[in-house]
Amino acid sequence: MTTYKEIFGKYVKNYSSDPSSDAEGQVWYNTTSGTFKSVLSSAAWSSAAPMITAKYALDPGNIGSGQSDALGAGGYSSSPLGFVNNTQEYNGSGWSSGGNLNVATGYVSGGGPGTAAWGAGGQAPSVSPATNVTQKYDGSSWTTSGNLNTGRTTAAGTGLQTAGLIFGGYNGTAIIGSTEEFNGSTWANNPTGLNTSRRQLGAAGTQTAALAFGGDLPGISTAVEQYNGSTWTSLTSLPTGQRSAGSGGTQTSAIYFGGAPIPTNGTRTQIYDGTSWTTSANMGSGRYELGGAAANNQSAVAFGGYNASAKSNTEEYNFSSSIITAAAWASGGNMNTGRNGLGGAGTQTASVAFGGGTSPGVDSVATEEYDGATWATVNSMNTGRKLTGVGLLQTAALGFGSYSGPNTFSSATESYDGTTWTNKNPINTTSYFPGGFGTNTSALKFGGGTPYITTTESWNGTSWTGVTGLNTAGAYMMGAGVSNTDGIGFGGYTRTTATEQWNGSSWTTVASMNIARNGGSGSGTSGSALVAGGSPGSIVSSEVYNGSIWFTGANITSPRGTLAGARASATSSVIFGGSGTPRSTATEEFNSETTAANVKTITTS
């Protein structure tokens, strides 16, 4: 009899607890549960960071190289209402702002990686009913190139910027099947078009090895055709027709997801292995006219789309031996005293909240400590006020400014040692809600209002010293940093999305945030920062900074402004308090994406 060792190359191992990872198909015996287990592959969609703004009428796929490289270019938005020219770039973790299209357009068809993409055709408000414009992207800006021979919208595109392919669509009067090839400068008609003319279809592959599937005839199509660089050949049809769906992959490894009508096709996923189509795991959120990108039938990203309204949802598809848990905010224990304009310091499992306002004109001296589950009221501050708080530890916090009572600025500085608050030397320039980062022995205070100032002061544990000011004045700024020599200040009232980095002697303007906000909660370092919530209004989004760019993070569940949070980490943060009537007591904890082995118990039947 052939043994397991001879088949797999390994012996069956004994473990008291399941290993965090192992090879797919490897079998082990769990001595605690008394069962045999293994790691198996399975298909699943998981939530990811939402788009910056919701939109639909997007390219169905192939602009971008896959799950960690996708572009949401143009489309139709509800805010602002109409076709837009903005480009959003996905890096596998979140969305950031890219260069604007030269022409605001929806239903663009294209291909190529994010740093060398192309988009052609579509629908633009200035061109009725279909445009022939082609635009090329270099990773930062779009330039116009050779026009299509036939203007079209809701077509399919695939291939590289120097070897692109577009087919099908609607030319304003009829659904067409014509095919054009792009060499990076000009388009050439191929005399052989699709066997079945259609629009709103899916695509995969390259200029010389493409796949066309599904679409609208009118009526939902199940047709599948492959292209060899000169002619289209009909293949076995889709089990279920789809249109206005996301797509991508190669001629022999393709994926098709979402689509109309809702709900029949809204979450549907079908994959192709070069021979046949099979149904795979459903998406979590049904929508159509969405965008997508996929390298093959085992990895894809879906974003935006429409279902009663424009959507910003992003989902990732994986067929793997891992289970992915998306980054997310989860509710924690409520504070004892609701307040806004408060200070915060510490870590997710050991944080401290202090000061703030419990209602208009009523300031608080309350201090509370959080252990990761519940809040406990401890010794109060000496001066009740709305203020700025910094500190990386629960036992080493600093609170300074901002104002006590209506329109009365405060210069008070207090240091917390985990038991009591001690008055320290005051700040030199009082202002309304300055920004800050650092510790109770090495901190930086910057900006504030009114009037809005650029003033910056450095704290050495004993006194404040004036240093080089910000490039742009503002109040309600947010910050992230570990000391008075290293950190970033971002956003703020009048500053919108501006970000500046401090090196101990001067400020340098760096990448802007994607969403204008003030009075949010900032945490982390100059190379790994997180901002959540804020104003105007009550912002639900968060953003992550990786030292180079800002991109979207998971939405918080209780949107609010003038909140606070633990300052130490961007990957395991906590936020608390904030605006509202009554003032918020809500606490939310952030945890980054995790990956674990897909462990299954082996049973007999």
C-alpha positions as CSV (number, residue, x, y, z in Angstrom):
1,M,0.0,0.0,0.0
2,T,1.3,3.4,-0.9
3,T,1.9,5.6,2.2
4,Y,1.0,9.2,2.8
5,K,4.7,10.0,3.0
6,E,5.3,8.5,-0.5
7,I,2.4,10.5,-2.0
8,F,3.0,13.9,-0.4
9,G,6.7,13.7,0.7
10,K,6.0,14.3,4.3
11,Y,4.9,12.4,7.4
12,V,1.7,13.1,9.3
13,K,2.8,15.4,12.2
14,N,1.2,15.8,15.6
15,Y,0.3,19.2,16.9
16,S,-1.4,20.3,20.1
17,S,-2.8,23.3,18.3
18,D,-3.2,24.0,14.6
19,P,-0.1,25.5,12.9
20,S,-0.5,29.1,11.6
21,S,0.4,28.0,8.1
22,D,1.3,24.8,6.2
23,A,1.4,23.5,2.7
24,E,-1.9,23.0,0.9
25,G,-2.9,19.4,1.3
26,Q,-0.5,18.7,4.2
27,V,-2.3,16.6,6.9
28,W,-1.6,16.7,10.6
29,Y,-3.1,15.2,13.8
30,N,-4.4,17.7,16.4
31,T,-3.8,15.9,19.7
32,T,-6.1,18.3,21.6
33,S,-9.2,17.8,19.5
34,G,-8.3,14.3,18.5
35,T,-8.9,15.0,14.8
36,F,-6.9,14.9,11.5
37,K,-6.8,18.3,9.8
38,S,-5.5,19.8,6.6
39,V,-5.1,23.1,4.7
40,L,-7.4,23.4,1.7
41,S,-7.9,26.0,-1.0
42,S,-11.3,27.7,-1.4
43,A,-12.8,30.8,-3.2
44,A,-14.1,33.8,-1.3
45,W,-14.7,37.5,-1.7
46,S,-13.6,39.8,1.2
47,S,-14.3,43.4,1.9
48,A,-11.5,46.0,1.3
49,A,-11.0,49.7,1.7
50,P,-13.7,51.7,-0.1
51,M,-13.1,54.1,-3.0
52,I,-12.6,57.8,-2.2
53,T,-15.9,58.7,-3.8
54,A,-18.7,56.4,-5.0
55,K,-19.2,56.1,-8.7
56,Y,-20.4,53.8,-11.5
57,A,-20.3,53.6,-15.3
58,L,-16.7,52.3,-14.9
59,D,-14.5,50.2,-17.2
60,P,-15.5,46.6,-16.5
61,G,-11.9,45.4,-16.2
62,N,-8.4,45.3,-17.5
63,I,-7.2,48.9,-16.6
64,G,-4.6,47.8,-14.1
65,S,-2.7,44.5,-13.8
66,G,-4.7,42.9,-11.0
67,Q,-5.7,43.0,-7.4
68,S,-2.8,45.2,-6.3
69,D,-3.0,47.5,-9.3
70,A,-6.3,48.9,-10.5
71,L,-7.6,52.2,-11.8
72,G,-11.1,53.6,-11.4
73,A,-10.9,56.3,-14.2
74,G,-13.8,58.6,-14.9
75,G,-17.3,57.2,-14.4
76,Y,-20.6,58.7,-13.1
77,S,-20.8,60.2,-9.6
78,S,-23.6,61.4,-7.4
79,S,-21.3,63.9,-5.7
80,P,-20.6,65.9,-7.8
81,L,-23.5,64.7,-10.0
82,G,-22.6,63.6,-13.5
83,F,-19.6,62.3,-15.4
84,V,-16.3,62.9,-13.7
85,N,-12.7,63.1,-14.8
86,N,-11.0,61.9,-11.5
87,T,-8.8,58.8,-11.4
88,Q,-8.6,56.6,-8.3
89,E,-5.7,54.2,-7.9
90,Y,-5.8,51.0,-5.9
91,N,-2.6,49.5,-4.5
92,G,-4.0,46.4,-2.9
93,S,-4.6,48.1,0.5
94,G,-6.6,51.3,-0.4
95,W,-7.4,54.0,-2.9
96,S,-5.4,57.2,-3.6
97,S,-6.0,60.1,-6.0
98,G,-4.4,60.0,-9.4
99,G,-4.3,62.3,-12.4
100,N,-7.5,63.6,-13.9
101,L,-8.7,62.4,-17.3
102,N,-8.6,65.2,-19.9
103,V,-12.2,64.6,-20.7
104,A,-14.8,63.6,-18.1
105,T,-16.0,60.3,-19.4
106,G,-18.0,57.3,-18.3
107,Y,-18.0,53.7,-19.7
108,V,-14.3,54.0,-20.8
109,S,-12.8,50.8,-22.1
110,G,-9.1,50.1,-21.7
111,G,-6.2,48.1,-20.6
112,G,-2.5,48.1,-19.5
113,P,-1.0,48.3,-16.0
114,G,-1.6,51.3,-13.8
115,T,1.7,53.0,-14.8
116,A,1.1,52.5,-18.6
117,A,-2.7,52.3,-19.1
118,W,-5.0,53.4,-21.8
119,G,-8.7,54.2,-22.0
120,A,-10.8,54.8,-25.2
121,G,-14.3,55.7,-26.1
122,G,-17.1,56.0,-23.6
123,Q,-19.8,58.6,-23.0
124,A,-19.0,62.2,-22.2
125,P,-21.4,65.1,-21.6
126,S,-19.7,67.2,-24.3
127,V,-19.8,64.4,-26.9
128,S,-23.1,62.8,-27.8
129,P,-23.7,59.9,-27.8
130,A,-20.3,58.2,-27.9
131,T,-16.7,59.6,-28.0
132,N,-13.8,58.3,-30.0
133,V,-11.1,59.9,-27.8
134,T,-8.2,57.8,-26.6
135,Q,-6.2,58.8,-23.5
136,K,-3.0,57.2,-22.1
137,Y,-1.8,57.2,-18.5
138,D,1.8,57.2,-17.2
139,G,1.0,56.7,-13.6
140,S,0.4,60.3,-12.8
141,S,-1.2,62.1,-15.8
142,W,-3.3,61.4,-18.9
143,T,-2.5,62.5,-22.4
144,T,-4.7,62.2,-25.5
145,S,-3.6,59.9,-28.3
146,G,-5.0,58.7,-31.6
147,N,-8.8,58.6,-31.9
148,L,-10.8,55.4,-32.5
149,N,-12.1,54.9,-36.0
150,T,-15.6,54.3,-34.5
151,G,-16.7,56.2,-31.4
152,R,-18.3,53.8,-29.0
153,T,-19.5,53.4,-25.4
154,T,-20.0,50.3,-23.2
155,A,-17.4,48.5,-25.3
156,A,-14.8,46.0,-24.0
157,G,-11.0,46.6,-24.0
158,T,-7.9,44.7,-23.1
159,G,-4.2,44.5,-23.9
160,L,-1.3,46.9,-23.4
161,Q,-0.8,50.6,-24.1
162,T,1.3,49.7,-27.1
163,A,-0.9,46.7,-28.1
164,G,-4.5,47.4,-27.2
165,L,-7.7,45.9,-28.4
166,I,-11.3,47.2,-28.3
167,F,-14.5,45.5,-29.5
168,G,-18.2,45.7,-29.4
169,G,-20.1,48.5,-27.8
170,Y,-22.7,51.0,-28.9
171,N,-22.0,53.7,-31.5
172,G,-25.0,55.9,-30.8
173,T,-27.4,54.3,-33.2
174,A,-26.7,50.5,-33.0
175,I,-25.0,47.8,-31.0
176,I,-21.8,46.9,-32.9
177,G,-19.2,44.1,-33.1
178,S,-16.4,45.9,-34.8
179,T,-12.8,45.4,-33.5
180,E,-9.9,47.8,-33.5
181,E,-6.3,47.4,-32.6
182,F,-4.0,50.0,-31.0
183,N,-0.3,50.3,-31.5
184,G,0.2,53.1,-28.9
185,S,-0.4,55.9,-31.5
186,T,-3.1,54.9,-33.9
187,W,-6.1,52.6,-34.2
188,A,-6.5,50.1,-37.1
189,N,-9.8,48.4,-38.0
190,N,-9.8,44.7,-38.1
191,P,-12.2,43.6,-40.9
192,T,-13.4,40.7,-38.8
193,G,-15.6,41.7,-35.9
194,L,-17.3,39.8,-33.2
195,N,-19.6,37.0,-34.4
196,T,-22.2,38.3,-32.0
197,S,-22.5,42.1,-31.7
198,R,-23.0,43.3,-28.2
199,R,-22.4,45.9,-25.6
200,Q,-21.7,45.9,-21.8
201,L,-19.6,42.7,-22.3
202,G,-16.7,41.3,-20.4
203,A,-13.1,40.9,-21.6
204,A,-9.8,39.2,-20.8
205,G,-6.5,38.5,-22.4
206,T,-4.2,40.4,-24.8
207,Q,-4.3,41.9,-28.3
208,T,-3.5,38.5,-29.9
209,A,-5.2,36.2,-27.4
210,A,-8.4,37.8,-26.1
211,L,-11.7,36.6,-24.8
212,A,-15.1,38.2,-25.1
213,F,-18.1,37.0,-23.0
214,G,-21.6,38.0,-22.0
215,G,-23.1,41.4,-22.6
216,D,-26.3,42.9,-24.0
217,L,-27.8,42.1,-27.5
218,P,-30.3,43.7,-26.4
219,G,-31.2,41.0,-23.9
220,I,-28.5,39.3,-21.8
221,S,-26.1,37.3,-23.8
222,T,-24.3,34.0,-23.0
223,A,-22.0,34.2,-26.0
224,V,-18.3,33.5,-25.5
225,E,-15.7,34.2,-28.3
226,Q,-11.9,34.0,-28.4
227,Y,-9.6,36.2,-30.6
228,N,-6.2,35.1,-32.1
229,G,-5.1,38.4,-33.4
230,S,-7.1,38.2,-36.6
231,T,-10.4,36.4,-36.2
232,W,-13.0,35.7,-33.6
233,T,-14.1,32.1,-32.9
234,S,-17.3,31.2,-30.9
235,L,-16.8,28.9,-27.9
236,T,-19.1,27.1,-25.5
237,S,-21.5,29.6,-24.0
238,L,-21.6,30.9,-20.4
239,P,-23.8,28.8,-18.1
240,T,-25.6,32.1,-17.1
241,G,-25.5,35.3,-19.1
242,Q,-24.2,38.5,-17.5
243,R,-23.9,42.1,-18.5
244,S,-22.5,45.3,-17.1
245,A,-20.3,43.1,-14.9
246,G,-16.6,43.2,-13.9
247,S,-14.1,41.0,-15.7
248,G,-10.4,40.3,-16.3
249,G,-7.7,37.7,-16.5
250,T,-6.3,35.8,-19.5
251,Q,-7.8,33.9,-22.5
252,T,-7.4,30.7,-20.5
253,S,-8.0,32.0,-17.0
254,A,-10.8,34.5,-16.8
255,I,-13.3,35.8,-14.2
256,Y,-16.7,37.5,-14.6
257,F,-18.4,39.1,-11.5
258,G,-21.5,41.2,-10.6
259,G,-23.8,42.7,-13.2
260,A,-27.4,43.4,-14.1
261,P,-30.1,42.7,-13.4
262,I,-30.2,43.0,-9.7
263,P,-30.5,40.8,-7.7
264,T,-30.2,37.9,-10.2
265,N,-26.6,38.7,-11.4
266,G,-25.6,41.3,-8.8
267,T,-23.3,39.0,-6.8
268,R,-22.7,36.3,-9.4
269,T,-19.1,35.1,-10.1
270,Q,-18.1,32.8,-13.0
271,I,-14.6,31.6,-13.8
272,Y,-13.1,30.2,-16.9
273,D,-10.2,27.7,-17.1
274,G,-9.6,27.7,-20.9
275,T,-12.2,25.0,-21.5
276,S,-15.3,25.6,-19.4
277,W,-17.0,28.1,-17.1
278,T,-18.0,27.3,-13.6
279,T,-19.9,29.2,-10.9
280,S,-17.7,30.4,-8.0
281,A,-18.3,32.3,-4.6
282,N,-20.8,35.2,-4.6
283,M,-19.7,38.7,-4.0
284,G,-20.8,40.3,-0.8
285,S,-22.4,43.3,-2.4
286,G,-24.5,43.1,-5.5
287,R,-24.0,45.8,-8.1
288,Y,-23.6,46.5,-11.8
289,E,-21.6,49.0,-14.0
290,L,-18.8,48.3,-11.6
291,G,-15.0,48.4,-12.2
292,G,-12.7,45.5,-11.9
293,A,-9.2,44.1,-12.5
294,A,-7.8,40.6,-12.5
295,A,-4.6,38.8,-13.3
296,N,-6.3,35.5,-13.6
297,N,-9.3,33.5,-12.3
298,Q,-7.8,33.2,-8.8
299,S,-7.3,36.8,-7.9
300,A,-9.5,39.9,-8.7
301,V,-10.7,43.2,-7.3
302,A,-14.2,44.7,-7.8
303,F,-15.1,48.3,-7.0
304,G,-17.8,50.9,-7.3
305,G,-20.9,50.2,-9.3
306,Y,-24.6,50.9,-8.9
307,N,-27.4,49.4,-6.9
308,A,-30.1,52.0,-6.1
309,S,-27.2,54.5,-5.8
310,A,-23.6,54.9,-6.6
311,K,-21.4,52.6,-4.6
312,S,-17.8,52.9,-3.2
313,N,-17.5,49.3,-2.1
314,T,-14.3,47.4,-2.8
315,E,-14.1,43.6,-2.7
316,E,-11.2,41.2,-3.3
317,Y,-11.6,37.7,-4.7
318,N,-9.1,35.0,-3.8
319,F,-8.9,31.3,-4.5
320,S,-6.2,30.3,-2.1
321,S,-5.4,28.2,1.0
322,S,-5.7,31.3,3.2
323,I,-8.6,33.0,4.9
324,I,-8.4,36.8,4.7
325,T,-10.0,39.0,7.3
326,A,-10.3,42.6,6.1
327,A,-9.1,45.5,8.1
328,A,-12.0,46.9,10.1
329,W,-13.2,49.0,13.0
330,A,-15.1,47.3,15.8
331,S,-17.0,48.7,18.6
332,G,-15.4,48.8,22.1
333,G,-16.6,49.8,25.5
334,N,-18.3,53.2,25.8
335,M,-16.7,56.0,27.8
336,N,-18.3,57.1,31.1
337,T,-18.4,60.8,30.1
338,G,-19.3,61.8,26.5
339,R,-17.3,64.7,25.2
340,N,-15.7,66.3,22.2
341,G,-12.5,68.3,21.8
342,L,-10.8,65.9,24.2
343,G,-7.2,64.6,24.2
344,G,-6.0,61.1,23.9
345,A,-2.8,59.0,24.3
346,G,-1.5,55.5,24.6
347,T,-2.3,52.2,22.8
348,Q,-5.3,50.2,21.8
349,T,-5.3,48.2,25.0
350,A,-3.9,50.9,27.3
351,S,-5.2,54.3,26.4
352,V,-6.2,57.5,28.3
353,A,-8.8,60.1,27.4
354,F,-8.8,63.5,29.1
355,G,-10.5,67.0,29.1
356,G,-12.9,68.1,26.4
357,G,-16.4,69.6,26.4
358,T,-19.5,67.8,27.6
359,S,-21.8,70.3,26.1
360,P,-21.6,73.8,24.6
361,G,-19.7,76.1,27.0
362,V,-19.2,73.3,29.6
363,D,-15.6,72.0,29.9
364,S,-14.5,68.7,31.6
365,V,-11.5,67.8,33.8
366,A,-12.4,64.1,33.6
367,T,-9.7,61.5,32.9
368,E,-10.5,57.9,31.9
369,E,-8.3,54.9,31.2
370,Y,-9.2,52.1,28.7
371,D,-7.9,48.5,29.1
372,G,-9.1,47.3,25.7
373,A,-12.6,46.5,27.0
374,T,-13.8,49.0,29.6
375,W,-13.2,52.6,30.7
376,A,-12.4,53.5,34.3
377,T,-12.5,57.1,35.7
378,V,-9.3,58.1,37.4
379,N,-7.8,61.4,38.8
380,S,-8.9,64.5,37.1
381,M,-6.9,67.2,35.2
382,N,-6.2,70.5,36.9
383,T,-7.8,72.7,34.2
384,G,-10.9,71.7,32.4
385,R,-10.8,72.6,28.7
386,K,-10.9,71.5,25.1
387,L,-7.3,70.7,24.3
388,T,-4.7,68.8,22.3
389,G,-3.3,65.6,23.6
390,V,-0.3,63.5,22.7
391,G,1.6,60.5,24.1
392,L,2.5,57.0,23.1
393,L,1.8,55.5,26.6
394,Q,-1.2,55.5,28.9
395,T,1.2,56.4,31.7
396,A,3.0,59.3,29.9
397,A,0.5,61.8,28.3
398,L,0.7,65.5,27.6
399,G,-2.3,67.9,27.3
400,F,-1.9,71.5,26.1
401,G,-4.0,74.6,25.0
402,S,-6.7,75.1,23.7
403,Y,-9.5,77.0,25.3
404,S,-11.4,77.2,28.5
405,G,-14.9,78.7,28.4
406,P,-16.3,80.6,25.4
407,N,-13.6,82.2,23.3
408,T,-11.0,82.1,26.1
409,F,-7.7,80.6,24.9
410,S,-5.7,78.5,27.3
411,S,-1.9,78.2,27.6
412,A,-2.0,75.5,30.2
413,T,0.3,72.4,29.8
414,E,-0.2,69.3,32.0
415,S,1.7,66.0,32.1
416,Y,0.2,62.7,33.2
417,D,2.2,59.9,34.8
418,G,-0.5,57.3,35.0
419,T,-1.7,58.5,38.3
420,T,-1.8,62.3,38.6
421,W,-1.7,65.4,36.4
422,T,1.1,67.9,37.0
423,N,1.0,71.5,35.8
424,K,4.0,72.4,33.6
425,N,5.3,75.5,31.9
426,P,2.7,77.0,29.6
427,I,2.8,77.3,25.8
428,N,4.1,80.6,24.5
429,T,1.5,81.3,21.8
430,T,-2.1,80.4,22.6
431,S,-4.4,79.4,19.8
432,Y,-7.6,77.5,19.0
433,F,-7.1,73.8,18.6
434,P,-3.4,73.5,17.5
435,G,-2.1,70.2,16.2
436,G,0.4,68.0,18.0
437,F,2.4,64.8,18.2
438,G,5.1,63.2,20.3
439,T,5.4,62.3,24.0
440,N,5.2,64.0,27.4
441,T,8.9,64.7,27.2
442,S,9.4,65.4,23.5
443,A,6.4,66.9,21.6
444,L,5.5,69.4,18.9
445,K,2.6,71.9,18.8
446,F,1.7,73.5,15.5
447,G,-0.8,75.8,14.0
448,G,-4.2,76.8,15.5
449,G,-6.6,79.7,15.2
450,T,-8.1,82.3,15.3
451,P,-6.5,84.0,13.4
452,Y,-5.1,80.9,11.8
453,I,-1.3,80.7,12.5
454,T,1.7,78.7,11.3
455,T,3.5,79.0,14.7
456,T,5.3,75.8,15.8
457,E,6.7,75.1,19.3
458,S,8.9,72.3,20.5
459,W,8.5,70.7,24.0
460,N,11.5,69.1,25.8
461,G,9.7,67.9,28.9
462,T,10.2,71.2,30.7
463,S,9.4,74.1,28.4
464,W,8.2,75.2,25.0
465,T,10.5,76.8,22.4
466,G,9.5,78.5,19.2
467,V,10.8,76.8,16.0
468,T,10.2,77.1,12.2
469,G,6.5,77.5,11.4
470,L,4.3,75.5,9.1
471,N,4.1,76.3,5.4
472,T,0.3,76.6,5.6
473,A,-1.7,78.0,8.6
474,G,-4.7,76.1,10.0
475,A,-6.5,74.9,13.0
476,Y,-8.0,71.5,14.1
477,M,-5.0,69.9,12.5
478,M,-4.2,66.3,13.1
479,G,-0.7,64.8,13.7
480,A,1.3,61.6,14.0
481,G,4.8,61.2,15.3
482,V,7.1,59.9,18.0
483,S,9.0,62.9,19.1
484,N,9.7,66.6,18.6
485,T,12.1,65.7,15.7
486,D,9.9,63.4,13.6
487,G,6.3,63.5,12.6
488,I,3.6,64.8,10.2
489,G,0.8,67.3,10.5
490,F,-2.2,67.0,8.2
491,G,-5.5,68.4,7.3
492,G,-7.2,71.1,9.4
493,Y,-9.5,74.0,8.9
494,T,-8.5,76.1,5.9
495,R,-5.7,73.6,5.0
496,T,-8.1,71.0,3.5
497,T,-5.9,68.0,2.5
498,A,-2.4,69.4,3.0
499,T,0.2,67.3,4.7
500,E,3.6,68.5,6.0
501,Q,6.5,66.5,7.5
502,W,8.7,67.8,10.3
503,N,12.4,66.7,10.5
504,G,13.3,68.6,13.7
505,S,14.2,71.9,12.1
506,S,11.7,72.6,9.2
507,W,8.4,71.5,7.6
508,T,8.2,70.0,4.1
509,T,5.0,69.7,2.1
510,V,4.4,66.1,1.1
511,A,1.5,64.1,-0.4
512,S,-2.0,65.4,0.3
513,M,-4.8,63.4,1.8
514,N,-7.6,62.3,-0.5
515,I,-10.5,63.7,1.6
516,A,-10.5,67.2,3.2
517,R,-11.0,67.0,6.9
518,N,-10.3,68.7,10.3
519,G,-10.7,67.6,13.9
520,G,-10.2,63.9,13.1
521,S,-8.0,61.5,15.2
522,G,-4.4,60.9,14.1
523,S,-2.1,58.1,15.2
524,G,1.1,56.4,14.2
525,T,4.4,57.7,12.9
526,S,5.6,59.8,9.9
527,G,6.0,56.6,7.9
528,S,2.9,54.8,9.0
529,A,-0.1,57.0,10.0
530,L,-3.8,56.7,10.3
531,V,-6.5,59.4,10.4
532,A,-10.2,58.7,11.2
533,G,-13.4,60.7,11.3
534,G,-13.5,64.5,11.5
535,S,-15.4,67.3,9.9
536,P,-17.0,69.0,7.9
537,G,-20.1,67.2,8.9
538,S,-19.4,63.8,10.4
539,I,-16.9,61.9,8.3
540,V,-17.1,58.1,8.1
541,S,-13.9,57.4,6.3
542,S,-10.4,56.8,7.4
543,E,-7.1,57.1,5.5
544,V,-3.7,55.5,5.8
545,Y,-0.3,57.1,5.1
546,N,2.7,54.9,4.2
547,G,5.3,57.5,4.1
548,S,4.7,58.4,0.4
549,I,0.9,58.5,-0.3
550,W,-2.4,58.6,1.5
551,F,-5.0,55.9,0.6
552,T,-8.4,54.9,1.9
553,G,-8.8,52.7,4.9
554,A,-11.9,51.0,6.5
555,N,-14.9,53.2,7.4
556,I,-15.6,53.8,11.0
557,T,-19.1,52.9,12.2
558,S,-19.9,56.0,14.3
559,P,-18.9,59.1,12.2
560,R,-18.0,62.2,14.2
561,G,-15.7,65.1,14.5
562,T,-13.5,66.6,17.2
563,L,-12.7,63.1,18.5
564,A,-9.5,61.7,20.0
565,G,-7.6,58.4,20.0
566,A,-4.6,56.4,21.1
567,R,-1.6,57.9,19.4
568,A,1.0,55.0,19.3
569,S,0.0,52.8,16.4
570,A,-1.6,53.1,13.0
571,T,-2.2,49.4,12.6
572,S,-3.9,48.8,16.0
573,S,-5.5,52.1,16.9
574,V,-8.5,53.1,19.0
575,I,-10.7,56.2,18.8
576,F,-13.2,57.7,21.3
577,G,-15.5,60.6,22.0
578,G,-16.4,63.3,19.6
579,S,-19.2,65.6,18.4
580,G,-22.9,64.9,18.6
581,T,-25.9,65.7,20.8
582,P,-25.3,64.4,23.4
583,R,-21.5,64.2,23.0
584,S,-20.3,60.8,21.9
585,T,-19.2,58.1,24.3
586,A,-18.4,55.7,21.4
587,T,-15.2,53.7,21.3
588,E,-14.0,52.0,18.2
589,E,-10.9,49.8,17.7
590,F,-9.0,49.4,14.4
591,N,-7.3,46.1,13.4
592,S,-5.3,45.6,10.2
593,E,-6.0,42.9,7.6
594,T,-5.0,39.4,8.8
595,T,-4.4,36.2,6.9
596,A,-4.7,32.7,8.3
597,A,-4.5,29.2,6.9
598,N,-7.8,27.7,5.7
599,V,-7.8,24.7,8.1
600,K,-10.3,22.0,7.7
601,T,-11.1,18.9,9.8
602,I,-11.0,15.7,7.9
603,T,-14.1,13.5,8.3
604,T,-15.4,10.3,6.9
605,S,-18.8,9.8,5.4
